[in-house]
């Protein structure tokens, strides 16, 4: 396994705005080379000429039609509300002051 040169590691560290000790430079010389080898393996993966697939299913979602229905009156709308005050439904306060 090869190592990156000291200058290459220092260049990457400069781009990342890092200051490295001599120990860290030696450690990263090996680790960065391993990373570069892994990237090269990914590049070797066969590309397919097929059209890109954005979803594994090639069907369009069928949506139901909008149908205008009957509206609830206030009494029916608040009938099952746990907390109510007149014609209003009480909810917990969500904004802290």
C-alpha positions in Angstrom: 0.0 0.0 0.0 1.4 3.3 -1.0 1.3 6.5 1.0 0.5 10.0 -0.1 3.3 12.4 -0.1 3.8 14.8 2.8 3.0 17.7 0.6 -0.3 16.2 -0.6 -1.4 15.7 3.0 -0.4 19.2 3.9 -2.3 20.5 0.9 -5.5 18.7 2.0 -5.0 20.0 5.5 -4.5 23.5 4.2 -7.8 23.3 2.2 -9.5 22.1 5.3 -7.9 24.8 7.3 -6.3 22.3 9.7 -2.9 22.4 11.4 -1.4 18.9 11.8 1.4 17.6 13.9 4.1 15.3 12.4 2.4 12.3 13.9 -0.9 13.2 12.3 0.7 13.8 8.9 2.1 10.3 8.9 -1.2 8.8 10.1 -3.1 10.7 7.4 -0.6 9.8 4.7 -1.8 6.2 5.0 -5.4 6.8 5.8 -5.9 9.2 2.9 -4.3 6.8 0.5 -6.7 4.0 1.7 -9.6 6.4 1.1 -8.3 7.3 -2.4 -8.0 3.5 -3.2 -11.6 3.0 -2.1 -12.8 5.9 -4.3 -10.9 4.3 -7.3 -12.8 1.0 -6.6 -16.1 2.9 -6.7 -15.1 4.5 -10.0 -14.6 1.0 -11.5 -18.2 0.0 -10.9 -19.9 -0.7 -14.2 -22.1 2.1 -15.4 -25.4 1.1 -16.9 -26.5 2.6 -20.2 -30.2 2.4 -19.2 -32.2 5.5 -18.5 -31.9 6.6 -14.9 -34.7 5.4 -12.7 -36.0 7.8 -10.1 -38.4 5.3 -8.5 -38.4 1.6 -8.5 -42.0 1.5 -9.5 -43.0 2.7 -13.0 -46.6 3.5 -12.2 -48.3 6.9 -11.6 -50.2 7.4 -8.4 -53.9 7.4 -8.9 -55.6 10.1 -6.9 -59.2 10.2 -6.1 -61.4 13.0 -7.5 -62.2 16.0 -5.3 -65.8 15.8 -4.3 -67.5 18.6 -2.5 -69.1 17.3 0.6 -71.4 18.5 3.3 -69.7 20.7 5.9 -70.1 20.0 9.6 -71.9 22.5 11.7 -70.1 24.0 14.8 -71.9 21.8 17.2 -71.0 18.5 15.4 -67.4 19.7 14.9 -66.7 20.2 18.6 -68.8 17.3 19.8 -65.8 15.0 20.4 -63.2 17.7 21.3 -61.5 17.0 24.6 -61.5 20.7 25.7 -63.9 23.2 24.4 -65.1 26.7 25.4 -68.3 27.7 23.8 -68.0 27.2 20.0 -64.2 26.9 20.2 -61.8 24.0 20.7 -59.1 24.7 23.3 -55.6 23.6 22.4 -52.4 23.8 24.5 -50.3 26.9 24.1 -47.3 26.2 21.7 -45.5 29.6 21.8 -43.3 30.4 24.8 -43.1 34.1 25.7 
